Amino acid sequence: MNIKPSTTIRQNYNGFSKYCHELDEPVMLTRNGEADLVVMSHEAFRRMEARIKLQSKLLIAEKQLAEGEQLIKHDEVMARIQRKIDATKE
């Protein structure tokens, strides 16, 4: 993890913002030498949110498989997707 003192953001917000965008990872801010906050670009945050949502859906699917829930055939899945696409065009 990248660590910066909290004074970094106070002294040069634009530079710190650019750093976060270029780094594209969370940055830990310290206060008095102790971890205080974690900051990241909005794009990195959105990707993190998407990963969490996907992981959640995959866990649900794995649980359903483990419990023996019936799978839907590929052709049926594709047909459902196509119906939804067609419905949005109307």
C-alpha positions in Angstrom: 0.0 0.0 0.0 1.2 3.5 -0.8 1.5 5.7 2.3 1.5 9.5 2.5 1.3 11.9 5.4 -2.0 13.9 5.6 0.0 17.1 5.0 0.5 15.9 1.4 -3.2 16.5 0.6 -3.4 19.8 2.5 -0.2 21.3 0.9 -0.8 20.2 -2.7 -4.3 18.9 -3.4 -3.9 19.0 -7.2 -0.6 17.2 -7.1 -2.0 14.6 -4.7 -5.1 14.1 -6.9 -2.9 13.6 -9.9 -0.8 11.1 -8.0 -3.9 9.1 -7.0 -5.2 9.0 -10.6 -1.8 8.0 -12.0 -1.2 5.4 -9.3 -4.7 4.0 -9.7 -4.5 2.3 -6.3 -5.6 3.2 -2.8 -3.3 5.6 -0.8 -3.2 5.5 2.9 -2.9 8.9 4.7 -1.3 9.1 8.1 -1.8 11.5 10.8 0.9 11.9 13.5 2.5 8.8 12.1 -0.6 6.6 12.4 -2.9 5.3 9.7 -5.9 7.6 9.4 -7.6 7.5 6.0 -7.5 5.6 2.7 -8.0 7.6 -0.5 -8.4 6.5 -4.1 -9.5 7.9 -7.4 -13.2 7.7 -8.3 -12.4 5.3 -11.2 -10.5 3.0 -8.9 -13.4 3.1 -6.4 -16.0 2.2 -9.2 -13.9 -0.7 -10.3 -13.6 -1.9 -6.7 -17.4 -1.7 -6.3 -17.9 -3.6 -9.5 -15.5 -6.4 -8.3 -17.3 -6.6 -5.0 -20.7 -6.9 -6.8 -19.4 -9.6 -9.1 -17.8 -11.6 -6.3 -21.2 -11.4 -4.4 -23.0 -12.8 -7.5 -20.4 -15.5 -8.0 -20.8 -16.6 -4.3 -24.5 -16.8 -4.8 -24.1 -18.9 -7.9 -21.6 -21.2 -6.2 -24.0 -21.7 -3.3 -26.9 -22.5 -5.7 -24.7 -25.1 -7.4 -23.6 -26.6 -4.1 -27.3 -26.9 -3.1 -28.1 -28.7 -6.4 -30.1 -26.0 -8.0 -31.0 -26.7 -11.6 -28.9 -24.9 -14.1 -30.3 -23.0 -17.1 -29.1 -24.1 -20.5 -26.9 -21.7 -22.5 -29.5 -21.3 -25.3 -32.2 -20.3 -22.7 -29.9 -17.7 -21.1 -29.1 -16.2 -24.5 -32.8 -16.1 -25.4 -33.6 -14.3 -22.2 -30.8 -11.7 -22.8 -32.0 -11.2 -26.3 -35.6 -10.6 -25.1 -34.4 -8.0 -22.7 -32.3 -6.3 -25.4 -35.3 -6.3 -27.7 -37.6 -4.9 -25.0 -35.3 -1.9 -24.5 -35.4 -1.1 -28.2 -39.2 -0.7 -28.2 
